[in-house]
Amino acid sequence: TLLAIVGGAAMSLWQARAAERERDRAVTFASQNAAINEFTDTLINEAAASERPVTVGEMLARSEKLALADTNSSNENRATILGMIAKRHVTLGDSATAVPLFERALTLLRNSPDRGLKARLTCQQADTIARMGQVETAERAIDNELKESIDPESATNCLLDRARLAQAVGDRVQPVEGVLVGERDRLV
């Protein structure tokens, strides 16, 4: 019975730590989403107050200036916003502008404990670099993130970027199935 009590206590402690990590992760996501909402609201209000129509390019340029000037938000929130702006540039076909934004975002995360956000932004940047023809660099960046200890959701996002990369360039990149098997084993 003593063994059962000790085993039960150990299991309870493990479950409490897992719940704490999930709670912290949820709080982080909520904070990042609130920062994006507040930032978007500010940007839309400024555009609405303009005396002339604002182009998407002008709005993105203004977004970048606002994000870089905001020293009141956490580095994680600022990096999230810069990543969002970078993704909009990619959507508009301007990958060359997006890459430095991803780099600025990742610089803000240099000392951050948020490995998931760093992995997500690194893999998004790698996907962008691949679009610019730097496939090998992109492949290395994604593979390096997958070797780190990151959460399953971030690993899945990186694997999806890796899958798109493999699909885009064919057999110049290791087949994704091999990566998925290795990652599945590591994450389980």
C-alpha positions in Angstrom: 0.0 0.0 0.0 2.9 2.4 0.6 4.0 1.9 -2.9 0.5 2.7 -4.2 0.5 5.9 -2.1 3.9 7.0 -3.3 3.0 6.2 -6.9 -0.3 8.1 -6.6 1.5 11.1 -5.1 4.0 11.1 -7.9 1.3 10.8 -10.5 -0.6 13.7 -8.9 2.5 15.9 -8.9 3.2 15.1 -12.5 -0.4 16.0 -13.5 -0.3 19.2 -11.5 2.9 20.3 -13.3 1.4 19.4 -16.7 -1.7 21.4 -15.8 0.5 24.4 -14.7 2.4 24.3 -18.0 -0.9 24.2 -20.0 -2.3 27.1 -17.9 0.9 29.2 -18.5 0.7 28.4 -22.2 -3.0 29.5 -22.3 -2.2 32.8 -20.5 0.7 33.4 -23.0 -1.6 32.9 -26.0 -4.3 35.1 -24.5 -1.8 37.8 -23.9 -0.5 37.6 -27.4 -4.0 37.6 -28.9 -4.9 40.6 -26.8 -1.8 42.4 -28.0 -2.7 41.7 -31.6 -6.3 42.8 -31.1 -5.2 46.1 -29.4 -2.6 46.7 -32.1 -5.1 46.0 -34.9 -7.6 48.3 -33.3 -5.1 51.1 -33.0 -4.0 50.7 -36.6 -7.6 50.7 -37.9 -8.5 53.7 -35.9 -5.5 55.6 -37.3 -6.4 54.6 -40.9 -10.1 55.6 -40.3 -8.9 59.1 -39.1 -6.8 59.6 -42.2 -8.1 62.3 -44.6 -7.2 60.1 -47.6 -7.5 56.4 -48.4 -4.7 54.3 -47.0 -3.1 51.5 -49.1 -2.3 48.1 -47.7 1.4 48.9 -48.2 1.1 52.1 -46.2 -0.8 50.3 -43.5 1.9 47.6 -43.2 4.7 50.2 -43.1 2.8 52.1 -40.4 2.3 48.8 -38.6 6.0 48.1 -38.5 6.8 51.5 -37.1 4.2 51.2 -34.4 5.3 47.7 -33.4 9.0 48.7 -33.3 8.2 51.8 -31.3 6.0 50.1 -28.7 8.3 49.5 -25.7 5.4 49.0 -23.3 4.5 45.5 -24.5 6.4 42.4 -23.7 9.0 41.2 -26.2 6.9 38.2 -26.9 3.9 40.3 -27.8 6.0 42.6 -30.0 7.5 39.6 -31.7 4.0 38.1 -32.3 2.9 41.4 -33.9 6.0 41.6 -36.1 5.5 38.0 -37.2 1.9 38.9 -38.1 3.1 41.8 -40.2 5.7 39.7 -41.8 3.1 37.1 -42.8 1.0 39.8 -44.4 4.0 40.9 -46.5 4.4 37.2 -47.6 0.8 37.1 -48.5 1.3 40.2 -50.7 4.3 38.5 -52.4 6.9 40.7 -50.7 9.0 38.0 -49.0 12.1 40.3 -49.1 10.4 42.7 -46.7 9.1 39.9 -44.5 12.5 38.2 -43.8 14.0 41.2 -41.8 10.7 41.5 -39.8 11.0 37.8 -38.8 14.6 38.5 -37.9 13.6 41.5 -35.7 10.9 39.4 -34.1 13.4 36.5 -33.4 15.9 39.0 -31.9 13.2 40.2 -29.4 12.9 36.5 -28.4 16.6 35.9 -27.8 16.2 35.7 -24.0 12.6 34.6 -24.0 11.5 31.3 -22.4 8.7 31.0 -25.0 10.3 28.2 -27.2 7.0 27.7 -29.0 6.8 31.2 -30.3 10.4 31.2 -31.3 9.9 27.9 -33.2 6.8 29.2 -34.9 8.5 32.4 -36.1 11.6 30.6 -37.1 9.7 28.1 -39.2 7.6 30.8 -40.8 10.8 32.7 -41.6 12.2 29.5 -43.1 9.1 29.0 -45.3 9.5 32.6 -46.5 13.2 32.1 -47.2 12.4 28.9 -49.2 9.9 31.0 -51.3 12.9 33.2 -52.2 14.9 30.1 -53.4 17.0 29.5 -50.4 15.8 26.0 -49.9 18.8 24.5 -48.1 18.9 27.4 -45.6 15.2 26.9 -44.9 15.6 23.2 -44.5 18.4 23.6 -42.0 16.4 26.2 -40.0 13.3 24.0 -39.7 15.4 20.9 -38.9 17.2 22.8 -36.2 13.9 23.8 -34.6 12.6 20.3 -34.7 15.7 19.1 -32.8 15.0 21.5 -30.0 12.6 20.7 -27.2 9.4 22.4 -28.4 5.8 21.8 -27.7 3.8 19.4 -30.0 1.7 22.2 -31.6 4.9 24.2 -32.6 6.5 21.0 -33.8 3.4 20.2 -35.9 3.5 23.7 -37.4 7.2 23.3 -38.3 6.5 19.9 -39.8 3.8 21.4 -41.9 6.2 24.1 -43.1 8.7 21.2 -43.8 6.0 19.4 -45.7 5.3 22.4 -47.9 9.0 22.8 -48.5 9.4 19.2 -49.5 6.3 19.4 -51.8 7.6 22.6 -53.4 11.1 21.3 -54.3 10.5 17.6 -54.7 13.3 15.2 -53.8 15.9 17.9 -53.1 14.6 17.8 -49.5 14.3 14.7 -47.3 10.8 13.2 -47.6 8.5 14.5 -45.0 7.4 11.0 -44.0 10.8 10.3 -42.6 10.7 13.5 -40.6 7.2 12.8 -39.4 8.1 9.3 -38.1 11.2 10.6 -36.2 9.2 13.5 -34.8 6.2 11.4 -33.8 8.6 9.1 -31.9 10.3 12.1 -30.2 7.0 13.8 -29.2 5.3 10.7 -27.8 
